[in-house]
Amino acid sequence: METFGRGCLWLILGFIGLSILAFITHSTINIPWIILIPIVIIVFWLASKKSGK
Protein backbone atom coordinates (compact mmCIF):
# COMPACT_ATOMS: atom_id res chain seq x y z
CA MET A 1 0.00 0.00 0.00
CA GLU A 2 2.93 2.33 0.67
CA THR A 3 4.11 1.95 -2.93
CA PHE A 4 0.64 2.76 -4.27
CA GLY A 5 0.43 5.90 -2.12
CA ARG A 6 3.89 7.08 -3.13
CA GLY A 7 3.18 6.43 -6.82
CA CYS A 8 -0.09 8.32 -6.66
CA LEU A 9 1.60 11.20 -4.87
CA TRP A 10 4.21 11.55 -7.63
CA LEU A 11 1.54 11.34 -10.35
CA ILE A 12 -0.55 14.02 -8.62
CA LEU A 13 2.49 16.28 -8.16
CA GLY A 14 3.40 15.83 -11.82
CA PHE A 15 -0.15 16.66 -12.89
CA ILE A 16 -0.15 19.78 -10.72
CA GLY A 17 3.21 20.82 -12.15
CA LEU A 18 1.98 20.40 -15.72
CA SER A 19 -1.21 22.30 -14.89
CA ILE A 20 0.78 25.21 -13.46
CA LEU A 21 3.03 25.21 -16.54
CA ALA A 22 -0.02 25.27 -18.83
CA PHE A 23 -1.59 28.06 -16.78
CA ILE A 24 1.56 30.19 -16.87
CA THR A 25 2.08 29.72 -20.62
CA HIS A 26 -1.67 30.00 -21.43
CA SER A 27 -1.52 26.80 -23.47
CA THR A 28 -2.81 23.26 -23.45
CA ILE A 29 -0.69 20.20 -22.89
CA ASN A 30 -1.65 17.05 -24.77
CA ILE A 31 0.02 13.82 -23.70
CA PRO A 32 -0.78 10.83 -25.93
CA TRP A 33 -1.69 7.50 -24.32
CA ILE A 34 1.38 5.85 -25.85
CA ILE A 35 3.55 8.13 -23.67
CA LEU A 36 1.30 8.42 -20.59
CA ILE A 37 0.95 4.68 -19.90
CA PRO A 38 4.73 4.00 -19.75
CA ILE A 39 5.18 7.07 -17.52
CA VAL A 40 2.60 5.71 -15.07
CA ILE A 41 4.29 2.29 -15.08
CA ILE A 42 7.73 3.84 -14.52
CA VAL A 43 6.47 6.02 -11.65
CA PHE A 44 4.99 3.05 -9.80
CA TRP A 45 8.10 0.95 -10.52
CA LEU A 46 10.33 3.68 -9.07
CA ALA A 47 8.00 4.00 -6.06
CA SER A 48 8.31 0.26 -5.42
CA LYS A 49 12.12 0.47 -5.60
CA LYS A 50 12.23 3.30 -3.05
CA SER A 51 10.15 1.34 -0.54
CA GLY A 52 13.04 -1.10 -0.16
CA LYS A 53 10.97 -4.26 -0.60
PyMOL Python script that loads the backbone (N, CA, C, O; Angstrom):
from pymol import cmd

cmd.read_pdbstr("""\
ATOM      1  N   MET A   1       0.827  -1.202   0.000  1.00  0.00           N
ATOM      2  CA  MET A   1       0.000   0.000   0.000  1.00  0.00           C
ATOM      3  C   MET A   1       0.867   1.260   0.000  1.00  0.00           C
ATOM      4  O   MET A   1       0.485   2.284  -0.567  1.00  0.00           O
ATOM      5  N   GLU A   2       2.027   1.176   0.636  1.00  0.00           N
ATOM      6  CA  GLU A   2       2.928   2.328   0.671  1.00  0.00           C
ATOM      7  C   GLU A   2       3.396   2.703  -0.736  1.00  0.00           C
ATOM      8  O   GLU A   2       3.501   3.884  -1.066  1.00  0.00           O
ATOM      9  N   THR A   3       3.676   1.698  -1.555  1.00  0.00           N
ATOM     10  CA  THR A   3       4.109   1.948  -2.934  1.00  0.00           C
ATOM     11  C   THR A   3       3.004   2.632  -3.721  1.00  0.00           C
ATOM     12  O   THR A   3       3.268   3.570  -4.474  1.00  0.00           O
ATOM     13  N   PHE A   4       1.764   2.171  -3.554  1.00  0.00           N
ATOM     14  CA  PHE A   4       0.638   2.762  -4.269  1.00  0.00           C
ATOM     15  C   PHE A   4       0.473   4.224  -3.881  1.00  0.00           C
ATOM     16  O   PHE A   4       0.258   5.077  -4.742  1.00  0.00           O
ATOM     17  N   GLY A   5       0.572   4.516  -2.595  1.00  0.00           N
ATOM     18  CA  GLY A   5       0.428   5.897  -2.122  1.00  0.00           C
ATOM     19  C   GLY A   5       1.526   6.797  -2.649  1.00  0.00           C
ATOM     20  O   GLY A   5       1.271   7.929  -3.059  1.00  0.00           O
ATOM     21  N   ARG A   6       2.761   6.285  -2.637  1.00  0.00           N
ATOM     22  CA  ARG A   6       3.893   7.083  -3.130  1.00  0.00           C
ATOM     23  C   ARG A   6       3.767   7.309  -4.630  1.00  0.00           C
ATOM     24  O   ARG A   6       4.040   8.409  -5.111  1.00  0.00           O
ATOM     25  N   GLY A   7       3.356   6.285  -5.376  1.00  0.00           N
ATOM     26  CA  GLY A   7       3.177   6.426  -6.820  1.00  0.00           C
ATOM     27  C   GLY A   7       2.095   7.441  -7.152  1.00  0.00           C
ATOM     28  O   GLY A   7       2.262   8.276  -8.041  1.00  0.00           O
ATOM     29  N   CYS A   8       0.990   7.360  -6.432  1.00  0.00           N
ATOM     30  CA  CYS A   8      -0.094   8.315  -6.656  1.00  0.00           C
ATOM     31  C   CYS A   8       0.337   9.732  -6.317  1.00  0.00           C
ATOM     32  O   CYS A   8      -0.023  10.680  -7.014  1.00  0.00           O
ATOM     33  N   LEU A   9       1.106   9.875  -5.248  1.00  0.00           N
ATOM     34  CA  LEU A   9       1.599  11.199  -4.866  1.00  0.00           C
ATOM     35  C   LEU A   9       2.436  11.805  -5.983  1.00  0.00           C
ATOM     36  O   LEU A   9       2.248  12.970  -6.331  1.00  0.00           O
ATOM     37  N   TRP A  10       3.365  11.026  -6.555  1.00  0.00           N
ATOM     38  CA  TRP A  10       4.209  11.546  -7.632  1.00  0.00           C
ATOM     39  C   TRP A  10       3.400  11.868  -8.877  1.00  0.00           C
ATOM     40  O   TRP A  10       3.684  12.853  -9.559  1.00  0.00           O
ATOM     41  N   LEU A  11       2.387  11.046  -9.188  1.00  0.00           N
ATOM     42  CA  LEU A  11       1.544  11.341 -10.346  1.00  0.00           C
ATOM     43  C   LEU A  11       0.742  12.625 -10.131  1.00  0.00           C
ATOM     44  O   LEU A  11       0.597  13.434 -11.047  1.00  0.00           O
ATOM     45  N   ILE A  12       0.225  12.802  -8.921  1.00  0.00           N
ATOM     46  CA  ILE A  12      -0.547  14.019  -8.617  1.00  0.00           C
ATOM     47  C   ILE A  12       0.354  15.248  -8.680  1.00  0.00           C
ATOM     48  O   ILE A  12      -0.036  16.277  -9.232  1.00  0.00           O
ATOM     49  N   LEU A  13       1.557  15.146  -8.116  1.00  0.00           N
ATOM     50  CA  LEU A  13       2.486  16.283  -8.161  1.00  0.00           C
ATOM     51  C   LEU A  13       2.885  16.618  -9.597  1.00  0.00           C
ATOM     52  O   LEU A  13       3.016  17.790  -9.951  1.00  0.00           O
ATOM     53  N   GLY A  14       3.075  15.595 -10.416  1.00  0.00           N
ATOM     54  CA  GLY A  14       3.396  15.825 -11.821  1.00  0.00           C
ATOM     55  C   GLY A  14       2.253  16.501 -12.551  1.00  0.00           C
ATOM     56  O   GLY A  14       2.469  17.406 -13.357  1.00  0.00           O
ATOM     57  N   PHE A  15       1.033  16.057 -12.267  1.00  0.00           N
ATOM     58  CA  PHE A  15      -0.148  16.658 -12.886  1.00  0.00           C
ATOM     59  C   PHE A  15      -0.295  18.121 -12.470  1.00  0.00           C
ATOM     60  O   PHE A  15      -0.610  18.979 -13.295  1.00  0.00           O
ATOM     61  N   ILE A  16      -0.068  18.399 -11.197  1.00  0.00           N
ATOM     62  CA  ILE A  16      -0.154  19.783 -10.719  1.00  0.00           C
ATOM     63  C   ILE A  16       0.922  20.638 -11.377  1.00  0.00           C
ATOM     64  O   ILE A  16       0.667  21.777 -11.768  1.00  0.00           O
ATOM     65  N   GLY A  17       2.131  20.083 -11.498  1.00  0.00           N
ATOM     66  CA  GLY A  17       3.212  20.819 -12.149  1.00  0.00           C
ATOM     67  C   GLY A  17       2.891  21.137 -13.599  1.00  0.00           C
ATOM     68  O   GLY A  17       3.118  22.258 -14.055  1.00  0.00           O
ATOM     69  N   LEU A  18       2.361  20.153 -14.332  1.00  0.00           N
ATOM     70  CA  LEU A  18       1.978  20.402 -15.723  1.00  0.00           C
ATOM     71  C   LEU A  18       0.837  21.408 -15.826  1.00  0.00           C
ATOM     72  O   LEU A  18       0.803  22.225 -16.745  1.00  0.00           O
ATOM     73  N   SER A  19      -0.093  21.345 -14.883  1.00  0.00           N
ATOM     74  CA  SER A  19      -1.207  22.300 -14.887  1.00  0.00           C
ATOM     75  C   SER A  19      -0.714  23.722 -14.646  1.00  0.00           C
ATOM     76  O   SER A  19      -1.176  24.659 -15.298  1.00  0.00           O
ATOM     77  N   ILE A  20       0.213  23.883 -13.721  1.00  0.00           N
ATOM     78  CA  ILE A  20       0.777  25.211 -13.459  1.00  0.00           C
ATOM     79  C   ILE A  20       1.527  25.718 -14.686  1.00  0.00           C
ATOM     80  O   ILE A  20       1.407  26.887 -15.051  1.00  0.00           O
ATOM     81  N   LEU A  21       2.303  24.837 -15.322  1.00  0.00           N
ATOM     82  CA  LEU A  21       3.025  25.215 -16.535  1.00  0.00           C
ATOM     83  C   LEU A  21       2.061  25.653 -17.637  1.00  0.00           C
ATOM     84  O   LEU A  21       2.303  26.649 -18.318  1.00  0.00           O
ATOM     85  N   ALA A  22       0.971  24.909 -17.808  1.00  0.00           N
ATOM     86  CA  ALA A  22      -0.015  25.269 -18.827  1.00  0.00           C
ATOM     87  C   ALA A  22      -0.698  26.596 -18.481  1.00  0.00           C
ATOM     88  O   ALA A  22      -0.984  27.403 -19.366  1.00  0.00           O
ATOM     89  N   PHE A  23      -0.954  26.813 -17.201  1.00  0.00           N
ATOM     90  CA  PHE A  23      -1.592  28.059 -16.784  1.00  0.00           C
ATOM     91  C   PHE A  23      -0.669  29.253 -17.028  1.00  0.00           C
ATOM     92  O   PHE A  23      -1.112  30.295 -17.512  1.00  0.00           O
ATOM     93  N   ILE A  24       0.604  29.103 -16.694  1.00  0.00           N
ATOM     94  CA  ILE A  24       1.564  30.194 -16.871  1.00  0.00           C
ATOM     95  C   ILE A  24       1.750  30.531 -18.353  1.00  0.00           C
ATOM     96  O   ILE A  24       1.815  31.702 -18.725  1.00  0.00           O
ATOM     97  N   THR A  25       1.836  29.497 -19.194  1.00  0.00           N
ATOM     98  CA  THR A  25       2.079  29.719 -20.624  1.00  0.00           C
ATOM     99  C   THR A  25       0.791  29.927 -21.420  1.00  0.00           C
ATOM    100  O   THR A  25       0.853  30.163 -22.627  1.00  0.00           O
ATOM    101  N   HIS A  26      -0.371  29.847 -20.775  1.00  0.00           N
ATOM    102  CA  HIS A  26      -1.674  29.997 -21.432  1.00  0.00           C
ATOM    103  C   HIS A  26      -1.807  29.042 -22.621  1.00  0.00           C
ATOM    104  O   HIS A  26      -2.227  29.439 -23.708  1.00  0.00           O
ATOM    105  N   SER A  27      -1.446  27.789 -22.398  1.00  0.00           N
ATOM    106  CA  SER A  27      -1.518  26.797 -23.471  1.00  0.00           C
ATOM    107  C   SER A  27      -2.153  25.515 -22.947  1.00  0.00           C
ATOM    108  O   SER A  27      -2.474  25.396 -21.765  1.00  0.00           O
ATOM    109  N   THR A  28      -2.324  24.580 -23.835  1.00  0.00           N
ATOM    110  CA  THR A  28      -2.813  23.263 -23.449  1.00  0.00           C
ATOM    111  C   THR A  28      -1.680  22.258 -23.633  1.00  0.00           C
ATOM    112  O   THR A  28      -0.821  22.415 -24.500  1.00  0.00           O
ATOM    113  N   ILE A  29      -1.702  21.243 -22.812  1.00  0.00           N
ATOM    114  CA  ILE A  29      -0.690  20.197 -22.886  1.00  0.00           C
ATOM    115  C   ILE A  29      -1.402  18.896 -23.224  1.00  0.00           C
ATOM    116  O   ILE A  29      -2.255  18.435 -22.465  1.00  0.00           O
ATOM    117  N   ASN A  30      -1.059  18.310 -24.350  1.00  0.00           N
ATOM    118  CA  ASN A  30      -1.651  17.047 -24.773  1.00  0.00           C
ATOM    119  C   ASN A  30      -0.602  15.949 -24.666  1.00  0.00           C
ATOM    120  O   ASN A  30       0.448  16.013 -25.305  1.00  0.00           O
ATOM    121  N   ILE A  31      -0.898  14.942 -23.852  1.00  0.00           N
ATOM    122  CA  ILE A  31       0.017  13.820 -23.701  1.00  0.00           C
ATOM    123  C   ILE A  31      -0.679  12.588 -24.278  1.00  0.00           C
ATOM    124  O   ILE A  31      -1.709  12.163 -23.755  1.00  0.00           O
ATOM    125  N   PRO A  32      -0.135  12.011 -25.344  1.00  0.00           N
ATOM    126  CA  PRO A  32      -0.778  10.834 -25.929  1.00  0.00           C
ATOM    127  C   PRO A  32      -0.685   9.616 -25.000  1.00  0.00           C
ATOM    128  O   PRO A  32       0.225   9.510 -24.177  1.00  0.00           O
ATOM    129  N   TRP A  33      -1.648   8.702 -25.155  1.00  0.00           N
ATOM    130  CA  TRP A  33      -1.693   7.504 -24.323  1.00  0.00           C
ATOM    131  C   TRP A  33      -0.420   6.678 -24.437  1.00  0.00           C
ATOM    132  O   TRP A  33       0.012   6.062 -23.463  1.00  0.00           O
ATOM    133  N   ILE A  34       0.181   6.663 -25.620  1.00  0.00           N
ATOM    134  CA  ILE A  34       1.377   5.846 -25.846  1.00  0.00           C
ATOM    135  C   ILE A  34       2.551   6.335 -24.986  1.00  0.00           C
ATOM    136  O   ILE A  34       3.483   5.573 -24.724  1.00  0.00           O
ATOM    137  N   ILE A  35       2.513   7.584 -24.552  1.00  0.00           N
ATOM    138  CA  ILE A  35       3.546   8.133 -23.673  1.00  0.00           C
ATOM    139  C   ILE A  35       3.083   8.096 -22.214  1.00  0.00           C
ATOM    140  O   ILE A  35       3.891   7.839 -21.321  1.00  0.00           O
ATOM    141  N   LEU A  36       1.813   8.347 -21.963  1.00  0.00           N
ATOM    142  CA  LEU A  36       1.298   8.420 -20.594  1.00  0.00           C
ATOM    143  C   LEU A  36       1.360   7.072 -19.876  1.00  0.00           C
ATOM    144  O   LEU A  36       1.754   7.015 -18.711  1.00  0.00           O
ATOM    145  N   ILE A  37       0.982   6.000 -20.546  1.00  0.00           N
ATOM    146  CA  ILE A  37       0.952   4.683 -19.901  1.00  0.00           C
ATOM    147  C   ILE A  37       2.348   4.248 -19.427  1.00  0.00           C
ATOM    148  O   ILE A  37       2.482   3.808 -18.285  1.00  0.00           O
ATOM    149  N   PRO A  38       3.401   4.355 -20.271  1.00  0.00           N
ATOM    150  CA  PRO A  38       4.733   4.003 -19.747  1.00  0.00           C
ATOM    151  C   PRO A  38       5.198   4.901 -18.601  1.00  0.00           C
ATOM    152  O   PRO A  38       5.906   4.441 -17.705  1.00  0.00           O
ATOM    153  N   ILE A  39       4.809   6.176 -18.621  1.00  0.00           N
ATOM    154  CA  ILE A  39       5.182   7.074 -17.522  1.00  0.00           C
ATOM    155  C   ILE A  39       4.552   6.596 -16.220  1.00  0.00           C
ATOM    156  O   ILE A  39       5.214   6.579 -15.182  1.00  0.00           O
ATOM    157  N   VAL A  40       3.287   6.209 -16.263  1.00  0.00           N
ATOM    158  CA  VAL A  40       2.601   5.709 -15.067  1.00  0.00           C
ATOM    159  C   VAL A  40       3.282   4.436 -14.565  1.00  0.00           C
ATOM    160  O   VAL A  40       3.500   4.282 -13.363  1.00  0.00           O
ATOM    161  N   ILE A  41       3.615   3.536 -15.468  1.00  0.00           N
ATOM    162  CA  ILE A  41       4.285   2.292 -15.081  1.00  0.00           C
ATOM    163  C   ILE A  41       5.644   2.588 -14.451  1.00  0.00           C
ATOM    164  O   ILE A  41       5.994   1.993 -13.432  1.00  0.00           O
ATOM    165  N   ILE A  42       6.408   3.496 -15.043  1.00  0.00           N
ATOM    166  CA  ILE A  42       7.733   3.836 -14.523  1.00  0.00           C
ATOM    167  C   ILE A  42       7.629   4.487 -13.148  1.00  0.00           C
ATOM    168  O   ILE A  42       8.443   4.203 -12.269  1.00  0.00           O
ATOM    169  N   VAL A  43       6.637   5.360 -12.949  1.00  0.00           N
ATOM    170  CA  VAL A  43       6.469   6.023 -11.653  1.00  0.00           C
ATOM    171  C   VAL A  43       6.195   4.999 -10.561  1.00  0.00           C
ATOM    172  O   VAL A  43       6.795   5.063  -9.488  1.00  0.00           O
ATOM    173  N   PHE A  44       5.297   4.056 -10.824  1.00  0.00           N
ATOM    174  CA  PHE A  44       4.994   3.052  -9.805  1.00  0.00           C
ATOM    175  C   PHE A  44       6.164   2.093  -9.603  1.00  0.00           C
ATOM    176  O   PHE A  44       6.375   1.612  -8.490  1.00  0.00           O
ATOM    177  N   TRP A  45       6.926   1.806 -10.653  1.00  0.00           N
ATOM    178  CA  TRP A  45       8.101   0.952 -10.519  1.00  0.00           C
ATOM    179  C   TRP A  45       9.154   1.644  -9.648  1.00  0.00           C
ATOM    180  O   TRP A  45       9.748   1.019  -8.770  1.00  0.00           O
ATOM    181  N   LEU A  46       9.381   2.935  -9.897  1.00  0.00           N
ATOM    182  CA  LEU A  46      10.332   3.676  -9.073  1.00  0.00           C
ATOM    183  C   LEU A  46       9.854   3.784  -7.618  1.00  0.00           C
ATOM    184  O   LEU A  46      10.661   3.721  -6.690  1.00  0.00           O
ATOM    185  N   ALA A  47       8.548   3.945  -7.427  1.00  0.00           N
ATOM    186  CA  ALA A  47       8.004   4.003  -6.064  1.00  0.00           C
ATOM    187  C   ALA A  47       8.206   2.673  -5.344  1.00  0.00           C
ATOM    188  O   ALA A  47       8.459   2.662  -4.139  1.00  0.00           O
ATOM    189  N   SER A  48       8.100   1.559  -6.054  1.00  0.00           N
ATOM    190  CA  SER A  48       8.306   0.265  -5.419  1.00  0.00           C
ATOM    191  C   SER A  48       9.776   0.050  -5.078  1.00  0.00           C
ATOM    192  O   SER A  48      10.085  -0.611  -4.087  1.00  0.00           O
ATOM    193  N   LYS A  49      10.691   0.597  -5.881  1.00  0.00           N
ATOM    194  CA  LYS A  49      12.118   0.472  -5.602  1.00  0.00           C
ATOM    195  C   LYS A  49      12.517   1.296  -4.385  1.00  0.00           C
ATOM    196  O   LYS A  49      13.403   0.889  -3.633  1.00  0.00           O
ATOM    197  N   LYS A  50      11.885   2.437  -4.179  1.00  0.00           N
ATOM    198  CA  LYS A  50      12.231   3.304  -3.053  1.00  0.00           C
ATOM    199  C   LYS A  50      11.698   2.761  -1.729  1.00  0.00           C
ATOM    200  O   LYS A  50      12.188   3.137  -0.664  1.00  0.00           O
ATOM    201  N   SER A  51      10.697   1.878  -1.786  1.00  0.00           N
ATOM    202  CA  SER A  51      10.148   1.339  -0.542  1.00  0.00           C
ATOM    203  C   SER A  51      11.075   0.311   0.079  1.00  0.00           C
ATOM    204  O   SER A  51      10.921  -0.034   1.250  1.00  0.00           O
ATOM    205  N   GLY A  52      12.050  -0.189  -0.703  1.00  0.00           N
ATOM    206  CA  GLY A  52      13.041  -1.104  -0.156  1.00  0.00           C
ATOM    207  C   GLY A  52      12.570  -2.525  -0.028  1.00  0.00           C
ATOM    208  O   GLY A  52      13.184  -3.305   0.700  1.00  0.00           O
ATOM    209  N   LYS A  53      11.504  -2.897  -0.707  1.00  0.00           N
ATOM    210  CA  LYS A  53      10.974  -4.259  -0.598  1.00  0.00           C
ATOM    211  C   LYS A  53      11.406  -5.102  -1.752  1.00  0.00           C
ATOM    212  O   LYS A  53      11.051  -6.279  -1.823  1.00  0.00           O
TER     213      LYS A  53
END
""", "prot")
cmd.dss("prot")
cmd.show_as("cartoon", "prot")
cmd.util.cbc("prot")
cmd.orient("prot")
